[in-house]
Amino acid sequence: MSQYPQSHHEEEDYEQLPIGPRRSRITLWVIVSLLGIMLLGAGSVALYVWNGLRPTSSGDPVRIEVKSGTSPFKLAEQLEDEGIIRSAFIFKYYLKLKDEGNRFQAGSYDMTPGMELDAVIAKLNAGDTIKAETVKFTIPEGFTAVQIAAKLAADGVVNQDEMMKLIDENRKWEDIDSVIAIPTDSRELHHLEGYLFPETYELKKGATAEEIVKRMLSETDRKLNSVAELDEKLETLGLTLHQLLTIASLIEREVVVDEERPIVASVIYNRIKDGMPLQIDATIQYLLDKQKERLMEKDLEVESPYNTYLNKGLPPGPIASPSLKSIQAALNPDTTDYLYYVTKKDGSQSHLFAKTYKEHLRNIDESNKTAG
């Protein structure tokens, strides 16, 4: 039996009763404190996110250069550095949330501090770039390589010597198919003659001679690719692409009236078939430093593979840049028996055609009678 009275144990129990409620109050205080801290933290995060999503202060426009291959996240840092957005970190997650950034386009943008994030995204998606200053020039149909380089130099577009050096260089041009057709025997007076397509071009200001030449060669490729059944027609005619462009250039330099292009083409084919020299004045003019109103007898005696009075068949290459109309005419000649033609002197720039030399002489007399 215990030596202590019962009342002593009851007293101890009585003194411990308030401990439970005190612990509850402490636990509640801890929970409330933790909740407060969490709410405060959440509030701080919300405030940070809200602040990061807000537009920056307004200011002067800023030129942003977005290089090709720049990742959206790298661009976000660039935008923050330039003061267009407040937080690259928030912007990155905003892009992820909205599944944006994969359509951003390279280029130069004018952006203004104070823009909404969605406006920034829309501008980048639309490729709303600053248009680069450009230069526009037109290469007339039938221009020779020398004329093209001289015109571009006169227009202040390119240095003539640099242009001619590239035109005369026997080299490969990346992604250009047509130049593969050029023979490598170096008999051409100018290597790229006939392959610089006559067209109106617009390139960025300050474009190099190489960029200009490549653009013109690319246009030749594009135009040739638009010709239906090109390979099949070349095979039927027994021509290479280089020979086709050579014939087309002869047509271009000889003909003004479009309806006569297929007829002149037939004359060229007929004379080649009959083993006759082409005797095309334009090939002689090509060899002269300056164009002549009328060729002299001595001009026809110039020693050159381009002289179609002394040599049978086609010259080594084109003598000018042919138009698509002349290319089409060379591919689709009329069926005729004509072997001769002479230009009318009535100002119409059309021709009289003949099957025989005797008939040709009559046409020459008729043409002279119409001279004003």
HUHU-V352770 format. One record per residue. N is the residue number from 1. RES is the residue in three letters. PSI is psi in degrees with one decimal (NA if undefined). OMEGA is omega as a letter, one per 20 degrees, with the letter a starting at -180 (999 if undefined). Layout:
BEGIN
n:N res:RES psi:PSI omega:OMEGA
n:N res:RES psi:PSI omega:OMEGA
END
This chain:
BEGIN
n:1 res:MET psi:142.1 omega:a
n:2 res:SER psi:145.7 omega:r
n:3 res:GLN psi:-12.4 omega:a
n:4 res:TYR psi:144.6 omega:r
n:5 res:PRO psi:153.3 omega:a
n:6 res:GLN psi:-35.6 omega:a
n:7 res:SER psi:-27.0 omega:r
n:8 res:HIS psi:-43.4 omega:r
n:9 res:HIS psi:-39.7 omega:r
n:10 res:GLU psi:-34.8 omega:r
n:11 res:GLU psi:-40.8 omega:r
n:12 res:GLU psi:-44.6 omega:r
n:13 res:ASP psi:-37.9 omega:a
n:14 res:TYR psi:-36.7 omega:a
n:15 res:GLU psi:-23.1 omega:a
n:16 res:GLN psi:-10.3 omega:a
n:17 res:LEU psi:-39.7 omega:a
n:18 res:PRO psi:-11.6 omega:a
n:19 res:ILE psi:-42.4 omega:a
n:20 res:GLY psi:-55.0 omega:r
n:21 res:PRO psi:-34.8 omega:a
n:22 res:ARG psi:-42.6 omega:r
n:23 res:ARG psi:-37.5 omega:r
n:24 res:SER psi:-41.3 omega:a
n:25 res:ARG psi:-38.4 omega:r
n:26 res:ILE psi:-44.5 omega:r
n:27 res:THR psi:-43.8 omega:r
n:28 res:LEU psi:-40.8 omega:a
n:29 res:TRP psi:-40.5 omega:r
n:30 res:VAL psi:-44.4 omega:a
n:31 res:ILE psi:-45.5 omega:r
n:32 res:VAL psi:-41.0 omega:r
n:33 res:SER psi:-44.2 omega:r
n:34 res:LEU psi:-42.3 omega:r
n:35 res:LEU psi:-40.9 omega:r
n:36 res:GLY psi:-43.3 omega:r
n:37 res:ILE psi:-43.0 omega:r
n:38 res:MET psi:-43.0 omega:r
n:39 res:LEU psi:-40.0 omega:r
n:40 res:LEU psi:-42.9 omega:r
n:41 res:GLY psi:-45.3 omega:r
n:42 res:ALA psi:-39.3 omega:r
n:43 res:GLY psi:-39.6 omega:r
n:44 res:SER psi:-43.1 omega:r
n:45 res:VAL psi:-44.6 omega:r
n:46 res:ALA psi:-41.7 omega:r
n:47 res:LEU psi:-39.6 omega:r
n:48 res:TYR psi:-44.2 omega:r
n:49 res:VAL psi:-45.5 omega:a
n:50 res:TRP psi:-44.1 omega:a
n:51 res:ASN psi:-38.1 omega:a
n:52 res:GLY psi:-27.1 omega:a
n:53 res:LEU psi:-14.2 omega:a
n:54 res:ARG psi:148.6 omega:r
n:55 res:PRO psi:153.2 omega:r
n:56 res:THR psi:174.1 omega:r
n:57 res:SER psi:147.1 omega:a
n:58 res:SER psi:155.3 omega:a
n:59 res:GLY psi:-170.3 omega:a
n:60 res:ASP psi:150.3 omega:r
n:61 res:PRO psi:147.6 omega:a
n:62 res:VAL psi:133.9 omega:r
n:63 res:ARG psi:118.1 omega:a
n:64 res:ILE psi:123.1 omega:r
n:65 res:GLU psi:113.1 omega:r
n:66 res:VAL psi:107.3 omega:a
n:67 res:LYS psi:150.8 omega:r
n:68 res:SER psi:132.1 omega:r
n:69 res:GLY psi:-3.4 omega:r
n:70 res:THR psi:128.8 omega:r
n:71 res:SER psi:152.1 omega:r
n:72 res:PRO psi:-36.2 omega:a
n:73 res:PHE psi:-38.7 omega:r
n:74 res:LYS psi:-37.3 omega:r
n:75 res:LEU psi:-37.0 omega:r
n:76 res:ALA psi:-42.5 omega:r
n:77 res:GLU psi:-37.5 omega:r
n:78 res:GLN psi:-41.4 omega:r
n:79 res:LEU psi:-37.2 omega:r
n:80 res:GLU psi:-43.1 omega:r
n:81 res:ASP psi:-33.2 omega:a
n:82 res:GLU psi:-0.2 omega:r
n:83 res:GLY psi:16.8 omega:r
n:84 res:ILE psi:-35.4 omega:r
n:85 res:ILE psi:160.2 omega:a
n:86 res:ARG psi:-38.4 omega:a
n:87 res:SER psi:116.9 omega:r
n:88 res:ALA psi:-36.1 omega:a
n:89 res:PHE psi:-48.9 omega:r
n:90 res:ILE psi:-39.3 omega:a
n:91 res:PHE psi:-37.7 omega:r
n:92 res:LYS psi:-46.0 omega:a
n:93 res:TYR psi:-29.9 omega:r
n:94 res:TYR psi:-40.1 omega:r
n:95 res:LEU psi:-42.7 omega:r
n:96 res:LYS psi:-44.8 omega:a
n:97 res:LEU psi:-39.1 omega:a
n:98 res:LYS psi:3.7 omega:a
n:99 res:ASP psi:51.3 omega:r
n:100 res:GLU psi:168.2 omega:r
n:101 res:GLY psi:-22.5 omega:a
n:102 res:ASN psi:-4.9 omega:r
n:103 res:ARG psi:8.8 omega:r
n:104 res:PHE psi:140.3 omega:a
n:105 res:GLN psi:143.6 omega:r
n:106 res:ALA psi:157.0 omega:r
n:107 res:GLY psi:-174.4 omega:r
n:108 res:SER psi:127.9 omega:a
n:109 res:TYR psi:141.7 omega:r
n:110 res:ASP psi:115.0 omega:r
n:111 res:MET psi:147.2 omega:a
n:112 res:THR psi:127.8 omega:r
n:113 res:PRO psi:137.8 omega:a
n:114 res:GLY psi:-4.7 omega:r
n:115 res:MET psi:143.6 omega:r
n:116 res:GLU psi:151.2 omega:a
n:117 res:LEU psi:-40.0 omega:a
n:118 res:ASP psi:-31.8 omega:r
n:119 res:ALA psi:-38.1 omega:r
n:120 res:VAL psi:-46.7 omega:a
n:121 res:ILE psi:-44.6 omega:a
n:122 res:ALA psi:-38.9 omega:a
n:123 res:LYS psi:-42.2 omega:r
n:124 res:LEU psi:-36.6 omega:r
n:125 res:ASN psi:-38.5 omega:a
n:126 res:ALA psi:-11.5 omega:a
n:127 res:GLY psi:37.0 omega:a
n:128 res:ASP psi:68.3 omega:a
n:129 res:THR psi:165.5 omega:r
n:130 res:ILE psi:123.4 omega:a
n:131 res:LYS psi:125.8 omega:r
n:132 res:ALA psi:145.2 omega:r
n:133 res:GLU psi:132.6 omega:a
n:134 res:THR psi:166.3 omega:r
n:135 res:VAL psi:136.7 omega:a
n:136 res:LYS psi:136.1 omega:r
n:137 res:PHE psi:154.8 omega:a
n:138 res:THR psi:129.7 omega:r
n:139 res:ILE psi:111.9 omega:a
n:140 res:PRO psi:151.1 omega:r
n:141 res:GLU psi:137.0 omega:r
n:142 res:GLY psi:3.1 omega:r
n:143 res:PHE psi:141.7 omega:r
n:144 res:THR psi:169.5 omega:r
n:145 res:ALA psi:-41.3 omega:r
n:146 res:VAL psi:-42.2 omega:r
n:147 res:GLN psi:-38.5 omega:r
n:148 res:ILE psi:-49.4 omega:a
n:149 res:ALA psi:-39.6 omega:a
n:150 res:ALA psi:-40.8 omega:r
n:151 res:LYS psi:-45.5 omega:a
n:152 res:LEU psi:-35.2 omega:r
n:153 res:ALA psi:-43.0 omega:r
n:154 res:ALA psi:-32.8 omega:r
n:155 res:ASP psi:-2.4 omega:r
n:156 res:GLY psi:21.6 omega:a
n:157 res:VAL psi:-39.0 omega:a
n:158 res:VAL psi:160.6 omega:r
n:159 res:ASN psi:129.1 omega:a
n:160 res:GLN psi:-41.7 omega:a
n:161 res:ASP psi:-40.4 omega:r
n:162 res:GLU psi:-41.1 omega:r
n:163 res:MET psi:-47.7 omega:a
n:164 res:MET psi:-33.7 omega:r
n:165 res:LYS psi:-41.6 omega:r
n:166 res:LEU psi:-37.9 omega:r
n:167 res:ILE psi:-36.4 omega:a
n:168 res:ASP psi:-12.6 omega:a
n:169 res:GLU psi:131.6 omega:r
n:170 res:ASN psi:95.8 omega:a
n:171 res:ARG psi:166.4 omega:r
n:172 res:LYS psi:141.7 omega:r
n:173 res:TRP psi:117.4 omega:a
n:174 res:GLU psi:134.5 omega:r
n:175 res:ASP psi:13.1 omega:r
n:176 res:ILE psi:120.5 omega:a
n:177 res:ASP psi:-39.3 omega:a
n:178 res:SER psi:-34.7 omega:a
n:179 res:VAL psi:-15.2 omega:r
n:180 res:ILE psi:-24.3 omega:a
n:181 res:ALA psi:-13.5 omega:a
n:182 res:ILE psi:126.8 omega:r
n:183 res:PRO psi:155.6 omega:a
n:184 res:THR psi:17.4 omega:a
n:185 res:ASP psi:2.1 omega:r
n:186 res:SER psi:28.5 omega:r
n:187 res:ARG psi:-15.0 omega:r
n:188 res:GLU psi:142.7 omega:r
n:189 res:LEU psi:-40.8 omega:r
n:190 res:HIS psi:122.9 omega:a
n:191 res:HIS psi:-44.2 omega:a
n:192 res:LEU psi:12.4 omega:r
n:193 res:GLU psi:130.7 omega:r
n:194 res:GLY psi:-9.3 omega:a
n:195 res:TYR psi:0.3 omega:r
n:196 res:LEU psi:100.2 omega:a
n:197 res:PHE psi:134.0 omega:r
n:198 res:PRO psi:115.5 omega:a
n:199 res:GLU psi:168.4 omega:r
n:200 res:THR psi:127.0 omega:a
n:201 res:TYR psi:151.4 omega:r
n:202 res:GLU psi:115.6 omega:a
n:203 res:LEU psi:163.1 omega:r
n:204 res:LYS psi:143.7 omega:a
n:205 res:LYS psi:136.4 omega:a
n:206 res:GLY psi:7.9 omega:r
n:207 res:ALA psi:141.6 omega:a
n:208 res:THR psi:164.0 omega:r
n:209 res:ALA psi:-38.9 omega:r
n:210 res:GLU psi:-40.8 omega:r
n:211 res:GLU psi:-37.8 omega:a
n:212 res:ILE psi:-46.8 omega:r
n:213 res:VAL psi:-45.0 omega:a
n:214 res:LYS psi:-38.0 omega:r
n:215 res:ARG psi:-40.6 omega:a
n:216 res:MET psi:-36.7 omega:r
n:217 res:LEU psi:-39.0 omega:r
n:218 res:SER psi:-35.8 omega:r
n:219 res:GLU psi:-36.4 omega:r
n:220 res:THR psi:-45.9 omega:r
n:221 res:ASP psi:-46.2 omega:a
n:222 res:ARG psi:-42.8 omega:a
n:223 res:LYS psi:-41.9 omega:r
n:224 res:LEU psi:-35.9 omega:r
n:225 res:ASN psi:-19.2 omega:r
n:226 res:SER psi:-9.5 omega:a
n:227 res:VAL psi:121.0 omega:a
n:228 res:ALA psi:135.1 omega:r
n:229 res:GLU psi:39.0 omega:a
n:230 res:LEU psi:-51.9 omega:a
n:231 res:ASP psi:-40.2 omega:a
n:232 res:GLU psi:-40.6 omega:a
n:233 res:LYS psi:-36.7 omega:r
n:234 res:LEU psi:-41.5 omega:r
n:235 res:GLU psi:-41.7 omega:r
n:236 res:THR psi:-40.7 omega:a
n:237 res:LEU psi:-12.8 omega:a
n:238 res:GLY psi:36.2 omega:a
n:239 res:LEU psi:153.1 omega:r
n:240 res:THR psi:166.9 omega:r
n:241 res:LEU psi:-39.2 omega:r
n:242 res:HIS psi:-42.4 omega:r
n:243 res:GLN psi:-38.0 omega:r
n:244 res:LEU psi:-48.0 omega:a
n:245 res:LEU psi:-30.3 omega:r
n:246 res:THR psi:-48.1 omega:r
n:247 res:ILE psi:-42.8 omega:r
n:248 res:ALA psi:-37.5 omega:r
n:249 res:SER psi:-35.7 omega:r
n:250 res:LEU psi:-44.3 omega:r
n:251 res:ILE psi:-44.0 omega:a
n:252 res:GLU psi:-41.5 omega:a
n:253 res:ARG psi:-17.9 omega:a
n:254 res:GLU psi:-25.6 omega:a
n:255 res:VAL psi:139.3 omega:r
n:256 res:VAL psi:-41.6 omega:a
n:257 res:VAL psi:119.2 omega:a
n:258 res:ASP psi:-39.1 omega:a
n:259 res:GLU psi:-19.2 omega:a
n:260 res:GLU psi:-9.1 omega:a
n:261 res:ARG psi:-49.5 omega:r
n:262 res:PRO psi:-27.6 omega:r
n:263 res:ILE psi:-45.7 omega:r
n:264 res:VAL psi:-36.1 omega:r
n:265 res:ALA psi:-41.3 omega:a
n:266 res:SER psi:-35.8 omega:r
n:267 res:VAL psi:-42.9 omega:r
n:268 res:ILE psi:-48.2 omega:a
n:269 res:TYR psi:-39.7 omega:a
n:270 res:ASN psi:-41.3 omega:a
n:271 res:ARG psi:-39.1 omega:r
n:272 res:ILE psi:-42.9 omega:a
n:273 res:LYS psi:-37.5 omega:a
n:274 res:ASP psi:2.5 omega:r
n:275 res:GLY psi:23.2 omega:a
n:276 res:MET psi:145.6 omega:r
n:277 res:PRO psi:145.4 omega:a
n:278 res:LEU psi:-33.0 omega:r
n:279 res:GLN psi:50.9 omega:r
n:280 res:ILE psi:119.1 omega:a
n:281 res:ASP psi:-31.8 omega:a
n:282 res:ALA psi:-28.7 omega:r
n:283 res:THR psi:-29.8 omega:r
n:284 res:ILE psi:-43.7 omega:r
n:285 res:GLN psi:-33.7 omega:a
n:286 res:TYR psi:-30.4 omega:a
n:287 res:LEU psi:-15.1 omega:a
n:288 res:LEU psi:149.3 omega:r
n:289 res:ASP psi:-37.2 omega:r
n:290 res:LYS psi:143.6 omega:r
n:291 res:GLN psi:141.6 omega:r
n:292 res:LYS psi:144.3 omega:r
n:293 res:GLU psi:-37.4 omega:a
n:294 res:ARG psi:131.5 omega:r
n:295 res:LEU psi:143.1 omega:r
n:296 res:MET psi:165.1 omega:a
n:297 res:GLU psi:-38.4 omega:a
n:298 res:LYS psi:-27.1 omega:r
n:299 res:ASP psi:-31.6 omega:a
n:300 res:LEU psi:-5.5 omega:a
n:301 res:GLU psi:8.3 omega:r
n:302 res:VAL psi:127.5 omega:r
n:303 res:GLU psi:111.1 omega:r
n:304 res:SER psi:145.3 omega:r
n:305 res:PRO psi:-12.9 omega:r
n:306 res:TYR psi:-11.4 omega:a
n:307 res:ASN psi:102.3 omega:a
n:308 res:THR psi:5.0 omega:r
n:309 res:TYR psi:-33.9 omega:a
n:310 res:LEU psi:-23.9 omega:a
n:311 res:ASN psi:138.6 omega:r
n:312 res:LYS psi:160.4 omega:r
n:313 res:GLY psi:-168.1 omega:a
n:314 res:LEU psi:153.1 omega:r
n:315 res:PRO psi:171.4 omega:a
n:316 res:PRO psi:-23.4 omega:a
n:317 res:GLY psi:-177.8 omega:r
n:318 res:PRO psi:155.0 omega:r
n:319 res:ILE psi:5.3 omega:r
n:320 res:ALA psi:177.7 omega:r
n:321 res:SER psi:109.6 omega:a
n:322 res:PRO psi:152.0 omega:r
n:323 res:SER psi:168.2 omega:r
n:324 res:LEU psi:-31.7 omega:r
n:325 res:LYS psi:-39.4 omega:r
n:326 res:SER psi:-35.3 omega:r
n:327 res:ILE psi:-44.1 omega:r
n:328 res:GLN psi:-38.8 omega:r
n:329 res:ALA psi:-39.6 omega:r
n:330 res:ALA psi:-30.7 omega:r
n:331 res:LEU psi:-26.6 omega:a
n:332 res:ASN psi:66.1 omega:a
n:333 res:PRO psi:151.0 omega:r
n:334 res:ASP psi:156.9 omega:r
n:335 res:THR psi:107.1 omega:a
n:336 res:THR psi:173.8 omega:r
n:337 res:ASP psi:12.2 omega:a
n:338 res:TYR psi:138.2 omega:r
n:339 res:LEU psi:-9.1 omega:a
n:340 res:TYR psi:154.0 omega:r
n:341 res:TYR psi:152.5 omega:r
n:342 res:VAL psi:144.4 omega:a
n:343 res:THR psi:133.1 omega:r
n:344 res:LYS psi:145.2 omega:a
n:345 res:LYS psi:22.6 omega:r
n:346 res:ASP psi:5.2 omega:r
n:347 res:GLY psi:-4.1 omega:a
n:348 res:SER psi:-17.9 omega:a
n:349 res:GLN psi:17.2 omega:r
n:350 res:SER psi:178.3 omega:a
n:351 res:HIS psi:159.8 omega:r
n:352 res:LEU psi:132.0 omega:a
n:353 res:PHE psi:149.0 omega:a
n:354 res:ALA psi:150.5 omega:r
n:355 res:LYS psi:-27.9 omega:a
n:356 res:THR psi:162.7 omega:a
n:357 res:TYR psi:-34.9 omega:r
n:358 res:LYS psi:-44.2 omega:r
n:359 res:GLU psi:-36.4 omega:r
n:360 res:HIS psi:-41.8 omega:r
n:361 res:LEU psi:-38.1 omega:r
n:362 res:ARG psi:-38.6 omega:r
n:363 res:ASN psi:-37.1 omega:r
n:364 res:ILE psi:-44.8 omega:r
n:365 res:ASP psi:-42.2 omega:a
n:366 res:GLU psi:-40.3 omega:r
n:367 res:SER psi:-41.4 omega:a
n:368 res:ASN psi:-32.9 omega:a
n:369 res:LYS psi:-26.8 omega:a
n:370 res:THR psi:-2.1 omega:a
n:371 res:ALA psi:134.0 omega:a
n:372 res:GLY psi:NA omega:999
END
